[in-house]
């Protein structure tokens, strides 16, 4: 069984150490053999850096590293081109100043110059160093230069909550990237990767012929794993995981789908077709390396800027209606201080495209969480900010709720929901008071709570008779929950039964419960819970 090198993002190391490499060279060949300037945005920990290091070795003509891969048998021209590779995460840091970032960039450029055998660069101004490096490399090698800039926006993201520091860093990197357009005659290819699309970085407005492949169908599976790739390249790991869980490979694949699949990055706005359905590569690598279905996508940090913005907006962005957006909203770039929470949610990888509808001139995208793993992790990040509870108290509340629902002890539900609501911040509850007939606020709060429990939760699920507020799907029981504001729980319960909502799930052979929840806006708590088992 080949080793999975969890911390390795270098193509050369994976290939020389016998690690698992999912062959993406056909996608690379189709995309990068033409055009000049490329940009692609993908969430963190998705495989952007591996793509960059693969391209570096490919353009450098290191064919031995590609033996046995698709591209080795293609008509790729194995020229040894000069490559400048800037990993901007190495120039950044959570507390880095603009001067620190400048020094980091200088160090990166000097390292590249040394690798290329180039000396005598201007060391006071990074943008001049880059210009000289591109030109000198072209002259020395007799071939046009390739420039790869990985995580171009990392220095800005590290200072996102500090406007003065962020703006100074923003200008520093903008000056650097401004040298790409005038250097066109010396360039063979430029690839820029990042998480967000920030304005005034000399990229989206400065590069007139930029090929933004973020939403291209051809690039939909360029980063991340498809199911076919998992079955092919991780066959032994998948079989071992299935054997450990005493299930078939197909059953294990179905389990992995629910936990880690679901990202769509490509869209054809003419046909309204989505492309992709890929898995987060970091998450799957971790699962197969550890042979456990662990959630490690959020391990590198909590999305503090996004959580803060959602709280400021009273969580309204998480309303189902707000996750139905024009496609051109997702395409646009934004300044760091004006980026919307929808764009933060999408580009950071917390929601993905689930459906494409509308007309050619008004294409609409439905967004939703890609899978159960991301939904749970995101809820866990939000819950402390919503309830102001310490982690240990949240853990106890979550465990009690898990136990009550798993054991069908619904007499505990009212108290547990009120334990959560009692700690919701006053400013959030005040928003609900402004619109006492609006149930959406409580839908969001309870959905976050149930999702943090690791339960399969859907919000406003459709049937042929209407929409169910919340559905909780456990291994052997399903709860259909209807919320009512300032009405009796019996009214909610009758609605579930009259409209026969649970009929949608009878074929699953699980026990079904209808649950009515009455919320008092005057008391700001759950006033009554009523339930019935549905035969």
N, C-alpha and C positions, 0 to 999 in steps of 0.2 A: 504494500500500500504506500503510495507516494506521500511524502510529508507535506503538511500545510504550514507554510511559514507565516505565522499570524502577523508579525510585526514588519514583515518585509514588503516594501512597495517598489523595489528595484527589479526590473525585468531581468537584468543580467544575473543577479543573485539567485532568483527563483530558478532560472534555467541551468545555472552551473551547480546549484546545490540539490538538484533533483526534486524541486518543489512542484506543486500542482499549478500549472498555468492554463487557464481557460483560453483557448485559441481565439483571439479576436482579430487576427491578421487579415481575414477576408473583409471585415468591416473597415479596417484601417486602409487597405488597398483601395476599396471602392470610394472612400471619402477623400483621402489625402493625396491621391495621385494628380489632382488638378486643383486649381484655385491657389490663392496665396495666403490670405489672412483668414484664420478660423477662430471662432470662439464657441465654447460650450460651457453651459452652467449645469452643475449637478450638485446634489447635497453632499455634505462632508462625509467622509468615510464611505465613499461609494466606488472608488477605484480610479479617480482622476490622475493621481500621481503615478500609478502603474501604467496608465495609458501614456503619460508623458515620457516615462523612462523607456517604454517600448519604442516609441517614435524616435527617441534619441539614438537608440542602438540601431534602429532601422535606417535612419538617414545617415548615420555614421558608417554604414556599410558592413556592419559586423554580422555577416551572413551565418557564421557558425552557430550563433545563438538561436537562429531560426530554423535549424534543421528539424525536419519532421512536422513543421507547422505549414499551414495552407500557403502562405506567401512564398515559401521556399520553392514551390513548384510553379509559381506564377511568372509573368514577364516583368516583374519589378526590376528596375535598373539599379543594381547594387553599387552605386557610386559612393565614394567616401567623402561625404559633404561635411563642412565645418558646422558644428552644432553648439549653440549657446543655450544652456538650460538654466533658468532661474527659478528656483523653488522659493517663492516669496514668503512661505511660512517660516523659513530660516531667517528672514530679515525682520520678523515681527516678534511680538511678545505682548502679554496682557498689560504690562506697564511701560512699554517702549515709547519713547518720545520720537518726534520727527528726526532729531539728530541721531537717535539710536537706529532708526529705520534706514536713514541715509548710510550710516556706517555699515549696517548689515548688507545693503545693496552693493556698496563698494567691495566688501569682502566676497560676495557672490561673483561679481564681475572679475575680480582679480583671480579667483579660483578658476573661472572659465578661461581667462586669458592664459593662465599657466598650462591648463590642459591642452590648449590650442597652440602653445608655443609662441605666444605673442607678448611683447613687453612694451614699455614706454607709453602707457596709457595716462590720460589726464585723471588724476586721483581726487581732485577737489569737487568735481561735479559729476555725479553718476550718469546723468543723461548724456554728457559728452563722452564718458567712458563707453557707454553702450554704442553710441554712434561710431566711435573709433574702432571698437571691437568688431562690429559688423563689417565695416569697410576693410579693415586689415585682414580679417579672416577670409574674405572673398579674394583679396589680392594674394595672400599666402597660399591658399589651397587651389586657386584657379577654378573654384566652384562657388556658386552663390551660397549664402549663409542661411541656416535654419535657426529660428529663434523659438524656443519653447518657454512659456511663462506659466508656471503652475501656481494656482491659488493667488491670482493677481490681486484679489481684494482682501487677503488675510490681514495685512497691516491695518486697513481701515476697520475691519470687523473687530480686531482686538481693542480698538479704541472707540467702539460705537457709542458708548455711554458718556464719553467725555468730549464735548463738542470742540473745545479749543484744540485739544491734542489730535482729535480725529481730523479736523480741517487741515491742520498743518501736515499731517501724514498724507492726507488725500492729495494735497498739492505736490508733495514730494514724489509720489508714485505717478501722478499725472505728468509731471515733467519728464520722468523716465520713459513712459510709454509714448510720449509725443514724438520720440525719435523713430518710431517704426514706419510712419507714413513717408517721410522724406528719404528713408533708406531703401525704398522699394526696389530700386535698380540693383541692389546688392543682396536681395532676399530671394530664397527659393520657396520657403514656407514659414509661416508664423502660426503657432497654436497658443491660444490663451485660454486657460481654464479658471473657473471661479465658482462661487456659490450664488452671488447676486450680480445684477447688472446695474452698476452705479454710473450715474452721469458724471460728466466733467472729469473723466479719467483718460481722455485722449484716445479712447478705444471706440465707443459706440457712435460718437459724432466725428471723431478724427479720422477713422479708417473708412473711407467711402466705399471700398469694395470688400468690406468685412463679410465673411460668410458665417452668419450665426446659425450653427447647426443644433442649437438647444432643443428645438422642436421638430427637427427633420426626421421623417420616418426612417431614412437610411441610417441615422445615428441612434435610433431608439434603443438598440441593444448593444451599442458600442461600449457602454459602461454598465455593469451589473450583470447578473446571470439569468439566462432563460432556463425554463424547465428542461428543455432538451440538452442544454449544456451541463446542467447538474447531473442528469442521468448518464451522460457520456463521460465527463471528466471526473466525477465524484462517485462513480458506480460502486467502488469498493467501500467507500465511506458511508454511502447511503445504505448499502446492504448491511453493514455492521450496525448502523444506528437502528435499522428496522429489526434486526435480530435481537438487539438489546431490549427493544420495546415489545418483543414478541408479536410483531405484526408484519404484514407483507410490505414489500417495497412501495407498491402503489398506495397503500394505506399511510405509510410514512410520508410519501410525497404529498398526499392530501393534507396531512398535518402541517408540513412545512409551508404549504401554500397559504394556509390560513394565518400562520405566524409571521411569514417573512416575504411573501410575494406581493404583487399588486401595483407596482410602480409602472405608470405609462408616461413615457417622455415624448413620443412621436405622435403627430396629429396631421391628418390631411383635411384641411378645412373645406375642401370641395366635396369630398365624399362623406365627411363627418366621421371618419374612421380613426380610432386610436390604435397606436402601435406600441409594442413593448411588452408589458406585463413581466417585468424583471424583478429579481430578488436583489436586496442589498447584499453586495458581495462580502463586505466585512462581517455582517451578521451570519451569513452562511458559512464562511471560513471558520468562524468561531464555533458554530454548532458542530461542524464535522471534525475540527481539531480536538474539541473537548468531548465529542460524542454525547452531547447533552443539548436539549433545546433551551439554550440560555438566551437571555435578552441582553446584548452588549452594545447595541447601536448607540445608546446614549452615554456610554461609559466615559467618553472624553469630555463631558460637561453638559450642564443644564442650559437650555436656551433662555438665558435670563432676560435678554433684550426683548424677545418675543413675549415671554410671560408677562413682563412689566407692561408692555403695550396692550396686551389683551385685558389685563386688569384695569388699566386706565380707560379702556373702551367698554367696561362693564361686561365683558365676555360676549358682546353682541356679534362679533365676527364669527363666533362658533355656531351661531344660529344657522339652521339649514338653508334658509333663504339667502344668507350672505355668502354661502359657498357655491352660489350659482352666478358665474361672472363672465363678462365678455372676454373672448380670447385675447383681444388686443391689450387688455389690462395685464395679462400675464407676460406678454411680449415686451412691454415697455420697460425702459430703464428709469431709475429714480435716484434722487440724491439721498445720501445716507440718513439725513435728518427728516426726510419726508416719505420714506418708504412705508407703504401701507402694511397693515398686519396680514392682509391676504397674501401679498407678495412674500412677506417673511415666512408665512406658513408654507407656501408652495415651494419656494426655492430652498428653504432649509430642509425640506423633505418630510414635513409632518402631514401634509396632505398631497394628493396627487390627482391627476385627471382620471375621472371615472366614466364620463360620458361627454359626447360632443353633439350638439343640436343647433337648431337655428337655420338661418339662411346664409348664403355666401357672403353677404354684406353685414351680417350680424350674427357671427358665430358665438355660441354660448358654451361654456365649459362647466360641468358639474364636478366639484372637488369633494374629496372625502379622504379619510385616513386610508393608507394603502393596505394595512394589515393589522392584526390584533396586537402584535408586538409593539408597533409604533403608537397605537392608540393607548395602550396601557402605560407605556413609558411617558407619553405626553400628559396623560391624566395624573400620573405620579408627580410630574414636575409642576403641574398647576395646583394640585390640591393643597400643598402647604401655603401657597400664596392666597388662596381663596379662604381657607379656614383659619389661617394664622396659628395652626397647631404645630407642635413639635413632631418630628418624625416618629417618635415612639408612640405618641398618642394617635397619630394617623394609622400606624400599623395595627394598633389594638382595635380601632374602629373598623378598619378594613377586614381584619380577621373575624370580628364578630358578625359583620354583614355577610361575609363569605359563608360562615357556618350557618347562619339563620336561613339563608336562601338554599344552600345545599341540603339542609335537613328539613326544609319546608316548614320552618318555624316562623310563620308570618305574623304571629302575635308580637314578635320582637321588632318588626319592621318600622313601626311608627316611632318608637323611641330612638332607634339607630339613625333614622333620617333626621330626626330633630337634634340628635347629638351633633350631627354634621352642620345643620343649619344654625345651631346656636353659636357656632364659631365663625360663621361667614362674616366678613367685614361689613361694617355699617354702610360704607359707601356703595358696596355692591347691592345690598338689600334696598337701599334708598332708590336705586334705579328701578327695581321691581315695583316699588310703591308708586312711581310716576305713571306706570301703566298697569293698574291692578287687574285688567282683563287679559294681560299678556302672559301666557303660560310659558313662553319660550325661555325665560330666565331660569325657571325651576327645572325645565327640561334639561337645560345645559348643565346646571349644578348636579342634578341626579345622574345624568349620563356620565359626567366626569367621575363621580363617586363610584358608580358601578364599574366603569372601565378600569379604574385604579385597582379594583378587586381582581382584575384579570378575567372578568366575565365577558362572554360574547354579547355585546350590547349594540342594538341598532336603534336609531332615533327616527321617528316619523316614518315607519315602514308602511308601505302601501298594501292595500288589499283591494278587492273589487267592490268593497262597501265603504271604503274610507281609509284613513291613516291612523295607525296605532302610535301612541305617543312614545312608549319605550318597550322594547322587547328584550328580555334577558334569556339567553339560550344556554342552559347548562347540560351536562352529560345526560341526565335522565329526567329533566323537568324544564318546562318553558313557562316564563311569566310574561303575561301581556298586561302592561300597566297603563292606565289612563289617569291623567292629572286633571283636576278641576280646581279653579280658583274661586273661593268663597261659595262653593256649592258642596252638597253632601257627597261623601264617598260613594253612596248608593247610586247617585246619578251617573258617576263615572263607571261603576260596575255594570249598570244596566246598559250603558252605551256599548261596552265591550260585547255583552251577550246579544243585544238586539242586532248589532251589525255583524255578529258571528266572526269576529276577528280571529279567534283561536282556530277556526276551521282551516286556516292556511297551513297549520302545523300538524294536523291530525295524522298525516301520512308518516310522520317521523316516529310514531309509536311512543312518544314521551308523555309524561303526565303534564297536564295543562292547568294553569291557574289564571283566572282573571283577577286583577288587583286594581281597586279604585283608591286613589289618594286625593284627599281633600286638603287644600292649602288655604290658610287664613292669612291674608295680607295684613290685617290689623295686628295679629299676633306674631306674624312672621315665622310660622311653624306649620308642621303637618298636624291638622286638627283631628283627622280621622283616616283610618285605613280599613277598607273592607275587601274581602276576598272570597272567592269560591273556586272549588275544583271543577273543571269543565269535563263532563263525561265524553 
